[in-house]
Amino acid sequence: WSITEIDKAICVFVRRLDQRVFAKQSRQEKRVGRIVVRHLGADRDNPHYHIVIAKPQQLGEEEFRNVIISTAKRIRWIYDEPHFESFYDTGAIKYLLTDKAAEIVLAATERAL
């Protein structure tokens, strides 16, 4: 897969996830909170994404997990079932990013809250 194809798949996935989560609400632009990070792999030959997704308040954890899985299965470019880990603090951000980038993102997130 090329980077462009993977980028398109992720864009389609997050757009469809937003639509499914907020379908019954007003037509205002609503988005599930997320941080998307592209990784190329150790030898730059395994492009893939890690996405931290905030669970919307109106959904339980298991229900939201099912929405994510069913949304991903409908996109032909996504051929692996998503892997889940639950985080309840900033550990997910630190895992995804370099130390300096994590500091910047965490500072911006704290200002936005």
C-alpha positions as CSV (number, residue, x, y, z in Angstrom):
1,W,0.0,0.0,0.0
2,S,1.2,3.5,-0.7
3,I,1.1,6.3,1.8
4,T,-1.5,8.1,-0.3
5,E,-3.8,5.1,-0.2
6,I,-3.4,4.7,3.6
7,D,-4.0,8.4,4.1
8,K,-7.2,8.2,2.1
9,A,-8.4,5.1,4.1
10,I,-7.8,6.9,7.4
11,C,-9.6,10.1,6.2
12,V,-12.6,8.0,5.1
13,F,-12.5,6.0,8.4
14,V,-12.6,9.1,10.7
15,R,-15.2,10.8,8.5
16,R,-17.5,7.8,8.6
17,L,-16.9,7.3,12.3
18,D,-17.9,10.9,13.0
19,Q,-21.1,10.4,10.9
20,R,-22.0,7.2,12.7
21,V,-21.4,8.6,16.2
22,F,-23.2,11.9,15.6
23,A,-25.8,10.9,13.0
24,K,-28.8,11.5,15.2
25,Q,-27.6,14.9,16.4
26,S,-27.8,18.3,14.7
27,R,-26.2,18.8,11.4
28,Q,-23.4,20.9,12.9
29,E,-19.9,19.6,12.2
30,K,-19.2,17.3,15.2
31,R,-16.1,15.2,15.4
32,V,-14.9,12.5,17.7
33,G,-11.8,13.7,19.6
34,R,-8.7,12.0,18.1
35,I,-5.0,12.2,17.6
36,V,-3.8,10.5,14.4
37,V,-0.1,9.6,14.0
38,R,1.4,8.0,10.9
39,H,4.3,5.6,11.5
40,L,6.5,4.2,8.7
41,G,8.0,1.3,10.7
42,A,11.5,0.6,11.8
43,D,12.8,0.2,8.2
44,R,10.4,2.7,6.7
45,D,8.7,-0.2,4.9
46,N,5.6,-0.7,7.1
47,P,3.4,2.4,6.9
48,H,0.5,2.4,9.4
49,Y,-1.4,4.6,11.7
50,H,-2.0,4.8,15.4
51,I,-5.1,6.7,16.4
52,V,-6.1,7.7,19.9
53,I,-9.9,8.2,19.9
54,A,-11.8,9.8,22.7
55,K,-14.9,7.9,23.6
56,P,-18.0,10.1,23.2
57,Q,-20.1,10.5,26.3
58,Q,-23.2,9.1,24.8
59,L,-21.7,5.7,24.1
60,G,-20.5,3.0,26.4
61,E,-17.0,1.6,25.9
62,E,-18.1,-1.7,24.4
63,E,-20.7,0.0,22.2
64,F,-18.1,2.5,20.9
65,R,-15.6,-0.3,20.3
66,N,-18.3,-2.1,18.1
67,V,-18.9,1.1,16.2
68,I,-15.2,1.5,15.5
69,I,-14.9,-2.2,14.3
70,S,-17.9,-2.1,12.1
71,T,-16.9,1.2,10.6
72,A,-13.4,-0.1,9.8
73,K,-14.8,-3.3,8.3
74,R,-16.7,-1.2,5.7
75,I,-13.6,0.3,4.3
76,R,-11.9,-1.9,1.8
77,W,-8.4,-0.5,2.5
78,I,-8.5,-1.5,6.1
79,Y,-7.8,-5.2,6.2
80,D,-6.8,-5.8,9.9
81,E,-9.3,-5.5,12.8
82,P,-8.4,-2.6,15.0
83,H,-6.3,-3.2,18.1
84,F,-7.6,-1.5,21.2
85,E,-6.0,-0.4,24.4
86,S,-7.9,1.7,26.9
87,F,-6.1,4.8,28.3
88,Y,-7.4,7.0,31.1
89,D,-4.6,9.5,31.1
90,T,-2.0,11.1,28.8
91,G,-0.1,7.8,28.5
92,A,-1.5,7.3,25.0
93,I,-0.1,10.6,23.7
94,K,3.3,9.9,25.2
95,Y,3.4,6.5,23.6
96,L,2.6,7.9,20.1
97,L,4.9,10.8,20.0
98,T,8.5,11.7,20.7
99,D,9.1,13.4,24.1
100,K,9.3,16.9,22.7
101,A,6.2,16.5,20.4
102,A,4.3,15.0,23.3
103,E,5.1,18.0,25.5
104,I,3.7,20.3,22.8
105,V,0.6,18.3,22.2
106,L,-0.1,17.9,26.0
107,A,0.4,21.7,26.5
108,A,-2.0,22.5,23.7
109,T,-4.6,20.0,25.0
110,E,-4.4,21.4,28.5
111,R,-5.0,24.9,27.2
112,A,-8.0,23.7,25.2
113,L,-9.7,22.1,28.2
